């Protein structure tokens, strides 16, 4: 695999920067401790003491890995200390949010391409919807949901997630549905094809590569949406809650492990969509 | 002799643009008989493609009348009077060659068995038998254009409208396809209207050459070719051929004021 080497190079570079950063940021505390004890630290001693602090400003990578291992493999998946448990909660509402966002995004895209009125009226609002900070909207959605009697935590989280992920899917799908050139549309006209036929046989298949690309962005956005939905609202479960709790009460290393867990999850989701893309386009004959 | 298939009378078409009206066609009158091979030649902006699009009901004339098979272009289209070949082959990348040829048949609602049968027949006609299961990207440009001709022939329309179908191909491939097209024409006895930029191509293929000139788009000359229907490639070196080519060039020069 030729692609492994560049990836490993980048990982190595990130690790090096991370370790250097951990050393620089945690050194002050180590020096203060030494000063209070009246001891003098040599450089190797100082380095060693920056790498394993319990409340490090920036935990070193191996500490985060150890915490990740501890909170996934060493905990029962039903335990509230298990990242698998929290990850599953987050994944669950991410998938619902993504499904909802995809349906909304695709339907709006079809309406926008086929009805000029929709193009003029909906598109500007879709853009404006993305300029409003999601952290401002998220609590409102949660409050409104509980006011109208929706007890299930999943629903407002999925809505926030959908709010964030419908937009890239909408934009990609509009672009895809408009990708056939005028000659291809004229060709359909010469067959006296109906609107539905030219949608089903021309526009929809043409849009597939665009749709998948935007779904990859969309599913990552859906995960972010769910986490944001868990953050400001006193949720007790989910990666977002875990990040918030770690932020305010727990050791910083917990935020880091939750953060890394979230990015692994995002990476896996994007990879899965990418795989479906590869398989679908291959079966359609569009991948060479 | 021939019955008239396409009959245009005083046809005009004006596009309204931001820079004022553009007279794409002005007072064009032309009859095309059944089984003829008519080429339209002229510089860009002379309305040759527009005329083809009017026949196909892709453009609406501003004034004048046009009949295709005795009907309006719109009715003719619904009666599947013509197949249209564009400059770009425009095959769907997600369909095989067979699937692409099948496209109009699916839309027009032919039965499955008849679709298969017709695809096999027209692919044989354009010398692409055996390529049914290949995807467009696996074929050369010339083969792709042949597949697009097969697609236009699949539903067996009497008229074939071709808009610079070989314009993007190199000369060697083009010669070959021109020869094949003549065979195809002889075999199927279709009426062909063919837009081109190339004088040799127009003269080699046509029974009738329509020379057009721009601003406003109009017919400068109509030449009935004295060449026989049977045309080997080396007919292009005969005095008769050169004479027709010369007349086409004269017509182009007369209609084209180099302002």
Interface residues (C-beta under 8 A of the other chain):
Chain A: X181 X183 X184 X186 X187 X188 X189 X190 X191 X192 X193 X197 X201 X202 X205 X208 X284 X285 X286 X288
Chain B: X56 X58 X77 X78 X80 X82 X83 X84 X86 X87 X88 X90 X92 X93 X94 X95 X96 X103 X104 X106 X107 X108 X135 X137
